[in-house]
Amino acid sequence: MNQLNNAFTLFLSLLVEAIPFLLLGVLLSSLLLFLVEDERKLMESLPRNPLLGAIVGSFGGLFFPVCECGNVPVARRLLLQGAPTPVAIGFLLASPTINPIVIASTYIAFRDQPEIVVLRVLFSLGIAVVISCVFSVQADLRPLLQPMTTRSMGQPASERTPKGKTASGNQESKPALLQSGSFLLGEPGAPVRMDATVLQATLLGTKPRKPLRYKLRLVLENTVQELRELGGVLVLGSAIAAAIQVAVPREVILSLGQGPVTSILAMMLLGTIVSICSTVDAFFALAFASAFTSGSLLAFLVLGPMIDLKAIGLMLSVFKPRAIFYIFGLTAQLTFLLTLFVNLRIS
């Protein structure tokens, strides 16, 4: 009974800690719809070069400071709006660490060890860029996305219905000029419905601006929809994280903290299990500073914000398990190699 109470307390604490940041991420995601007048122009302005796109996406957290609870809805919005894959993956992995709030909290916690702060930023950035470049090899990310996400995305060029045919491929679609209403001939083969807003925009050579009421309604609908989709998996992820924390004695993990290899593995496991928010995880890691190696502390601070049980639950609303397995495997391997190098160099 005591363990059940502890698990419920941990579950509530994880949920209370995570919900504000999930809400912040959803609001920032919806804010893109409000602030961006022409989403296509914004997406087209993002770099298509894999390396440059990965760097731009990885530094996105400086402008949208969200933790690992809020990065998923923003990355999901980027994918839905047609952002290049490296930009979205880079933001997904790096934004929980590469943002001013987390950098400041890490510096406050490890002010006597500034190398921890620098290496945390460099390792997180490097891992995010490498994985983003790896995923850029996949020209079409749809096979790795959940059906619910792909249905919200536009059709790729290879799957678009040929001109003059319907989706079934054997019937002519009804020409716009034969439909009810008045039309204005715009570009060849592209008649435009003739209402006041479109007519003015067409004659002046500008695109119609979205009314404020329409944009506010769009923001509200998007916020409610993403909270409904992501909130459920956040609750499930928090419940699993709380159950594992109670089931696995912490002494077992602490006993592994002396060796250069076992300490890293133990802290990577701990970072994945405890699912603590990246804005406060540095203070949690500080409690282990006297018993664990510097490399293992870095492993906790780098891997945890990228991949933990809460984040995996949220990612499952966007990616298929196969994609999450790839992301988790690459992230864990790179984190282990980099932090092992730190331990071996110090020893």
C-alpha positions as CSV (number, residue, x, y, z in Angstrom):
1,M,0.0,0.0,0.0
2,N,2.9,2.3,0.8
3,Q,4.5,1.7,-2.6
4,L,1.2,2.4,-4.3
5,N,0.9,5.7,-2.5
6,N,4.5,6.6,-3.5
7,A,3.8,5.7,-7.1
8,F,0.6,7.8,-7.1
9,T,2.5,10.7,-5.6
10,L,5.3,10.4,-8.1
11,F,2.7,10.2,-10.9
12,L,1.0,13.4,-9.8
13,S,4.3,15.2,-9.4
14,L,5.4,14.3,-12.9
15,L,2.1,15.3,-14.3
16,V,1.9,18.6,-12.5
17,E,5.5,19.4,-13.5
18,A,4.9,18.4,-17.1
19,I,1.5,19.8,-17.9
20,P,2.5,23.5,-17.9
21,F,5.3,22.9,-20.3
22,L,3.1,20.7,-22.5
23,L,0.6,23.6,-22.6
24,L,3.4,26.0,-23.4
25,G,4.5,23.9,-26.3
26,V,1.0,23.5,-27.6
27,L,0.4,27.3,-27.3
28,L,3.7,28.0,-29.1
29,S,2.8,25.5,-31.8
30,S,-0.6,27.2,-32.2
31,L,1.1,30.6,-32.1
32,L,2.8,29.7,-35.4
33,L,-0.6,29.6,-37.0
34,F,-1.4,33.1,-35.6
35,L,1.9,34.9,-36.3
36,V,2.7,33.4,-39.7
37,E,0.7,34.9,-42.5
38,D,1.9,32.6,-45.2
39,E,3.0,29.2,-43.8
40,R,4.3,28.1,-47.2
41,K,6.7,31.0,-47.5
42,L,8.0,30.3,-44.0
43,M,8.5,26.6,-44.8
44,E,10.1,27.5,-48.1
45,S,12.6,29.9,-46.4
46,L,13.9,27.1,-44.2
47,P,17.2,25.6,-45.5
48,R,16.9,22.4,-47.5
49,N,20.5,21.5,-47.0
50,P,20.5,18.6,-44.4
51,L,23.3,20.0,-42.3
52,L,22.2,23.6,-42.4
53,G,18.6,22.6,-41.7
54,A,19.7,20.4,-38.8
55,I,21.6,23.3,-37.3
56,V,18.7,25.8,-37.7
57,G,16.3,23.3,-36.2
58,S,18.6,22.6,-33.3
59,F,18.9,26.2,-32.4
60,G,15.2,26.7,-32.6
61,G,14.9,26.3,-28.8
62,L,16.6,29.6,-28.4
63,F,13.4,31.2,-29.8
64,F,10.9,28.7,-28.6
65,P,12.1,27.7,-25.1
66,V,10.3,24.5,-24.4
67,C,11.3,21.3,-22.5
68,E,10.8,17.7,-23.5
69,C,7.1,18.0,-22.8
70,G,6.6,20.9,-25.2
71,N,9.0,20.2,-28.0
72,V,6.8,17.4,-29.5
73,P,3.8,19.5,-30.4
74,V,6.0,22.2,-31.9
75,A,8.0,19.6,-33.9
76,R,4.7,18.0,-35.0
77,R,3.4,21.4,-36.2
78,L,6.6,21.9,-38.2
79,L,6.1,18.5,-39.9
80,L,2.5,19.2,-40.6
81,Q,3.4,22.5,-42.2
82,G,6.0,20.9,-44.5
83,A,9.2,21.8,-42.8
84,P,12.3,19.9,-43.9
85,T,12.9,16.7,-41.9
86,P,16.2,17.8,-40.4
87,V,14.7,21.1,-39.1
88,A,11.9,19.2,-37.3
89,I,14.1,16.4,-35.9
90,G,16.7,18.9,-34.9
91,F,14.2,20.9,-33.0
92,L,12.6,17.8,-31.4
93,L,16.0,16.6,-30.0
94,A,17.8,19.8,-29.2
95,S,15.2,22.3,-28.0
96,P,14.8,20.7,-24.5
97,T,18.4,21.6,-23.8
98,I,19.4,24.3,-26.3
99,N,17.2,27.0,-24.7
100,P,18.1,29.9,-22.4
101,I,16.0,28.6,-19.4
102,V,17.8,25.2,-19.3
103,I,21.2,26.6,-19.9
104,A,20.7,29.1,-17.1
105,S,19.4,26.5,-14.7
106,T,22.4,24.2,-15.5
107,Y,24.8,27.0,-14.9
108,I,23.3,27.8,-11.5
109,A,23.4,24.1,-10.5
110,F,27.0,23.5,-11.7
111,R,28.6,26.9,-11.3
112,D,31.6,25.2,-9.8
113,Q,31.9,22.9,-12.8
114,P,31.3,25.2,-15.9
115,E,32.6,22.4,-18.2
116,I,29.4,20.5,-17.4
117,V,27.4,23.4,-18.8
118,V,29.5,23.7,-22.0
119,L,29.7,20.0,-22.7
120,R,26.0,19.6,-22.2
121,V,25.2,22.2,-24.8
122,L,27.9,20.9,-27.3
123,F,27.0,17.2,-26.9
124,S,23.2,17.9,-27.2
125,L,23.8,20.0,-30.3
126,G,26.1,17.6,-31.9
127,I,23.8,14.6,-31.3
128,A,20.8,16.4,-32.6
129,V,22.6,17.5,-35.8
130,V,24.0,14.0,-36.5
131,I,20.6,12.3,-36.0
132,S,18.8,15.0,-38.1
133,C,21.3,14.4,-41.0
134,V,20.7,10.6,-40.7
135,F,16.9,11.1,-40.9
136,S,17.3,13.5,-43.9
137,V,18.3,10.4,-46.0
138,Q,14.6,9.4,-45.8
139,A,13.2,11.5,-48.6
140,D,9.6,10.9,-47.5
141,L,9.1,10.7,-43.7
142,R,5.5,9.4,-43.9
143,P,6.4,5.6,-43.5
144,L,7.8,6.6,-40.1
145,L,4.8,8.7,-39.0
146,Q,1.6,7.7,-37.4
147,P,-1.4,7.5,-39.8
148,M,-3.1,10.3,-37.7
149,T,-0.2,12.6,-38.5
150,T,0.2,11.7,-42.2
151,R,-3.6,12.3,-42.7
152,S,-3.0,15.9,-41.6
153,M,-0.1,16.5,-44.0
154,G,-0.4,17.5,-47.6
155,Q,0.0,14.8,-50.3
156,P,3.6,14.4,-51.6
157,A,4.1,15.3,-55.3
158,S,4.4,11.6,-56.3
159,E,0.9,10.8,-54.9
160,R,-1.0,13.9,-56.2
161,T,-4.0,13.1,-58.4
162,P,-3.2,13.8,-62.0
163,K,-4.7,16.9,-63.5
164,G,-8.3,16.5,-64.8
165,K,-8.8,13.2,-62.9
166,T,-10.4,12.4,-59.6
167,A,-8.9,10.3,-56.8
168,S,-10.3,7.1,-58.5
169,G,-8.3,8.0,-61.6
170,N,-11.1,7.3,-64.1
171,Q,-13.4,10.3,-64.0
172,E,-13.0,13.9,-64.9
173,S,-13.3,16.3,-62.0
174,K,-15.9,19.0,-62.4
175,P,-14.4,22.2,-63.7
176,A,-14.5,25.1,-61.3
177,L,-16.3,27.3,-63.9
178,L,-19.1,24.8,-64.1
179,Q,-19.7,25.0,-60.3
180,S,-22.1,27.5,-58.8
181,G,-20.9,31.0,-58.1
182,S,-18.8,33.5,-60.0
183,F,-15.1,32.9,-61.0
184,L,-12.3,35.1,-62.2
185,L,-9.7,33.6,-64.7
186,G,-6.4,33.8,-62.9
187,E,-3.4,31.8,-64.1
188,P,-3.9,29.4,-67.0
189,G,-6.1,26.6,-65.9
190,A,-6.6,28.1,-62.5
191,P,-9.9,29.9,-62.1
192,V,-10.4,31.8,-58.8
193,R,-13.6,32.1,-57.0
194,M,-14.8,35.7,-57.2
195,D,-15.5,37.1,-53.7
196,A,-14.5,40.5,-52.5
197,T,-11.4,39.4,-50.6
198,V,-10.0,37.2,-53.3
199,L,-10.9,39.6,-56.1
200,Q,-9.1,42.5,-54.3
201,A,-6.0,40.3,-53.6
202,T,-5.9,39.0,-57.2
203,L,-6.2,42.5,-58.8
204,L,-3.6,44.0,-56.5
205,G,-1.3,41.0,-56.8
206,T,-1.4,40.2,-53.1
207,K,-2.7,37.3,-51.1
208,P,-5.7,37.7,-48.9
209,R,-4.9,38.3,-45.2
210,K,-6.6,36.0,-42.8
211,P,-9.2,37.7,-40.6
212,L,-8.3,38.0,-36.9
213,R,-11.4,36.1,-35.9
214,Y,-10.4,33.2,-38.2
215,K,-6.9,33.1,-36.9
216,L,-8.0,33.1,-33.3
217,R,-10.5,30.3,-33.9
218,L,-7.7,28.4,-35.7
219,V,-5.4,28.8,-32.7
220,L,-8.1,27.7,-30.3
221,E,-9.1,24.6,-32.3
222,N,-5.5,23.6,-32.8
223,T,-4.7,24.0,-29.1
224,V,-7.7,21.9,-28.0
225,Q,-6.9,19.2,-30.6
226,E,-3.2,18.9,-29.7
227,L,-4.0,18.9,-26.0
228,R,-6.5,16.1,-26.5
229,E,-4.0,14.0,-28.6
230,L,-0.9,14.7,-26.6
231,G,-2.4,14.9,-23.1
232,G,-3.5,11.3,-23.0
233,V,-0.1,9.9,-23.9
234,L,1.5,12.3,-21.3
235,V,-0.7,10.8,-18.6
236,L,0.2,7.2,-19.7
237,G,3.9,8.1,-19.9
238,S,3.9,9.7,-16.4
239,A,2.1,6.6,-15.0
240,I,4.7,4.2,-16.5
241,A,7.6,6.4,-15.3
242,A,6.2,6.5,-11.7
243,A,5.6,2.7,-11.6
244,I,9.2,2.0,-12.7
245,Q,10.7,4.4,-10.2
246,V,8.9,2.6,-7.4
247,A,9.5,-0.9,-8.8
248,V,13.3,-0.5,-9.3
249,P,15.2,0.3,-6.0
250,R,17.3,3.4,-6.4
251,E,20.1,1.7,-4.4
252,V,20.6,-0.7,-7.2
253,I,21.3,2.1,-9.6
254,L,23.5,4.0,-7.2
255,S,25.7,1.0,-6.6
256,L,26.7,1.1,-10.2
257,G,28.0,4.7,-10.1
258,Q,31.7,4.0,-9.5
259,G,33.0,2.6,-12.8
260,P,33.6,4.7,-15.9
261,V,31.3,2.5,-17.9
262,T,28.7,1.3,-15.4
263,S,28.2,4.8,-14.0
264,I,27.3,6.1,-17.5
265,L,24.9,3.2,-18.1
266,A,23.3,3.7,-14.7
267,M,22.7,7.4,-15.2
268,M,21.4,6.9,-18.8
269,L,18.9,4.4,-17.3
270,L,18.0,6.8,-14.5
271,G,17.6,9.7,-16.9
272,T,15.2,7.6,-19.1
273,I,13.2,6.4,-16.1
274,V,12.8,9.4,-13.9
275,S,11.5,11.6,-16.8
276,I,12.3,14.8,-14.9
277,C,11.8,18.1,-16.8
278,S,14.9,19.5,-18.4
279,T,14.4,22.9,-16.7
280,V,15.1,21.3,-13.3
281,D,17.0,18.1,-14.1
282,A,20.4,19.8,-13.4
283,F,19.5,20.2,-9.7
284,F,18.4,16.5,-9.6
285,A,21.8,15.5,-11.2
286,L,23.7,17.7,-8.7
287,A,22.5,15.3,-5.9
288,F,24.6,12.6,-7.5
289,A,27.7,14.7,-8.2
290,S,29.7,13.4,-5.2
291,A,29.0,9.7,-6.1
292,F,29.1,9.7,-9.9
293,T,31.6,10.5,-12.5
294,S,31.4,13.7,-14.6
295,G,30.7,11.7,-17.7
296,S,27.8,9.9,-16.1
297,L,26.3,13.3,-15.0
298,L,26.6,14.5,-18.6
299,A,24.9,11.3,-19.8
300,F,22.0,12.0,-17.5
301,L,21.8,15.7,-18.6
302,V,22.1,14.9,-22.4
303,L,20.0,11.7,-22.8
304,G,17.2,12.5,-20.4
305,P,15.8,15.6,-22.1
306,M,16.0,13.8,-25.5
307,I,14.6,10.4,-24.6
308,D,12.7,9.6,-21.5
309,L,9.5,7.7,-20.8
310,K,7.3,10.8,-21.0
311,A,8.9,11.9,-24.2
312,I,8.6,8.4,-25.8
313,G,4.9,8.5,-24.9
314,L,4.4,11.9,-26.6
315,M,6.5,10.8,-29.6
316,L,4.2,7.8,-30.1
317,S,1.5,10.3,-31.0
318,V,3.6,11.4,-34.0
319,F,6.1,8.7,-34.9
320,K,5.7,4.9,-35.3
321,P,7.6,2.7,-32.8
322,R,10.2,1.9,-35.5
323,A,11.2,5.6,-35.8
324,I,11.4,6.0,-32.0
325,F,13.6,2.9,-31.8
326,Y,16.0,4.5,-34.4
327,I,16.0,7.8,-32.5
328,F,16.5,6.2,-29.1
329,G,19.2,3.8,-30.3
330,L,21.2,6.5,-32.1
331,T,20.9,9.0,-29.2
332,A,21.9,6.4,-26.6
333,Q,24.9,5.2,-28.6
334,L,26.2,8.7,-29.3
335,T,25.6,9.8,-25.7
336,F,27.5,6.8,-24.4
337,L,30.5,7.3,-26.6
338,L,30.8,11.0,-25.9
339,T,30.5,10.7,-22.2
340,L,32.8,7.7,-22.0
341,F,35.4,9.8,-23.7
342,V,35.0,12.4,-21.0
343,N,35.4,9.8,-18.2
344,L,38.5,8.2,-19.8
345,R,40.1,11.5,-20.4
346,I,39.5,12.6,-16.8
347,S,40.7,9.3,-15.3
